[in-house]
């Protein structure tokens, strides 16, 4: 049971099939039924989506898909760091479960194993807080991968593929990091240590279709990517250049 492995802060509901855990939880917030710590996980979602409204597809039971609602104590202007904190929590989770794994983060919060994307994160402001969605490809075969650059834990011979264990470990990890962040601790060094982007030449593909190149040097407290020329990237896709 998941509830036996997590603190009382979290309340996890599991549904067999839904359109989107993100939409379900956001609707619950809008209806004033959700409270901070609510989590919805599913075996299959028919209308899952990732960052920048991209579609996220996974065969039934092949991925860990869940959304959670939190009401952060810090000012709303600082909440943009929380998706990065979520990615960092996912990295710590995977390493805790399989110490031999070497996951990394591509800015802002793509979860990588090798050069393949094994997971992603979406976040939206809802009510007095944030709804954050996480998708991790767990047991997918090569034929089930949604896109060519994706991968799964199974394809990297991950030690444990129990989605309940991964979810419980993630929630415990995120709760700890969130508490540290809310008490004012600067956690950027932890993110940078596990970033596959910082220190690399990158191409930034902006939402308007334009692009620019630079070297990624760090992140701001708000989670923006800092380039060598001093410019900051708030939103966009990063392409790692060799």
Secondary structure, DSSP 8 states (H G I E B T S, - for coil): --GGGS-TT-EEEEEEEES-HHHHHHHHHHTT---TTEEEEEEEESS-B-GGG-B----TTSEEEEEEEE--SS-GGGGGGHHHHHHHHHHHHHHHH-TT--EEEETTTEEEETTEEEEEEEEEEETTEEEEEEEEE-S--GGG-SSTTB--TGGGT-S---HHHHHHHHHHHHHHHHHHHHTT---HHHHHHTBSSTTSEEEEE-TTS-EEEEEEEEE-TT--EEETTS-EESS-EEEE--
